[in-house]
Amino acid sequence: MKQASYIKRTVPGTVFDVINVVLLLVLSFIMIYPFWNQLVISLNDGIDAQRGGLYFWPRIFTFGNYSYILKTSGMLSALGWSVARVVVECGKHTALGWSVARVVVGTLTKLVATGFLAYVTTVKFFSFHKPLRRLFLITMYVSGGMIPIYLWYMKIGLTESFTVYWLPTLLSAYEMMIIASYIEGLPEAMSESARIDGANEITIFVKIIMPLCIPVFAALGVMVAVGHWNSWFDVLIYNPSGEYDTLQISLRNILIESDKIKKLMQDATAGSAAAKNAASRISTTSMRAATTMIVTIPIVCVYPFFQKYFVKGISIGAVKG
């Protein structure tokens, strides 16, 4: 008997599908619209934006908000199309430069260090591989507290330095467990054959394990990079002088002191009537929206390229065969 190649749709099934589609569309709109609304406000004239009523498109289109925010916060000099220029500008003490440096250094060092730790905990002939994993697992639930940690950082000289952004988070129990779970799923024969040929553990990790762990490294790299990019509280605590302020702190300062910044912009452009008139068109509302978009857009642009690794990475270790 020939089997039907289609499934007969029923009224309850159709209703269920319609409800699901409508619900997902509503949830998508709820999540996307705030971002879109901020983009609309940031591209609108500042004085006009104070009237309100901006929902889906700007009434008076302008890039003036972005121009003045970038110039005032010191970010404009660090923007460039080439990778070489970004690297050079990272050394000029700009907010964007420190943010880029923190993301690159913090992400790479954490993935390498945590990856090697995860590999060590999977080596079965290492006597302490299981106790070591349990020891790091305890750190996920027990912490010394903010004040003892701050005092310890001061004692060892981590405060007022770029090192405090990446060294304390070099090892992570959560990432270690995910990478270790992925490594345990790899054929053990590859490592054994390398040992027979005389390779040491560092060579095995660098030349065999790391290339095979690219999916999990990419998935965790997205999460770690986003965490470094969005982090601001540790900058506020451990860098009170402001010498190593990142882009997020610049955003915070603009949100708090937007009126003061606007006055400074007007004073700075007093020599040009056209520039002064443009500065007068900037408002607190439009400045906040533009600054929010400047910080958010880089992550939004990068994230889709790692989406497939991220989806795969979060399911690693969830199913054991």
Protein Blocks (a to p, Z undefined) as FASTA:
>chain_A
ZZdfbdcddfklmmmmmmmmmmmmmmmmmmmmmmmmmmmmmmpcfklmmngoilkbcfbg
cfklmmmmmmmnopmmmgcfbfklmmmmmmnopaklmmmmmmmmmmmmmmmmmmmmmmmm
mmmklmklmmmmmmmmmmmmgcebjklmmmmmmmnopgopfklmmmmmmpcfklmmmmmm
mmmmpcfklmmmmmmnopafklmmmmmmmmmmmmmmmmmmmmmmmmmmmpmklmmmmmmn
ommccfklmmmmmmmmmmmmmmmmmmmmmmpmklmmmmmmpcfklmmmmmmmmmmmmmmm
mmmmmmmmmmmmmmgokacZZ
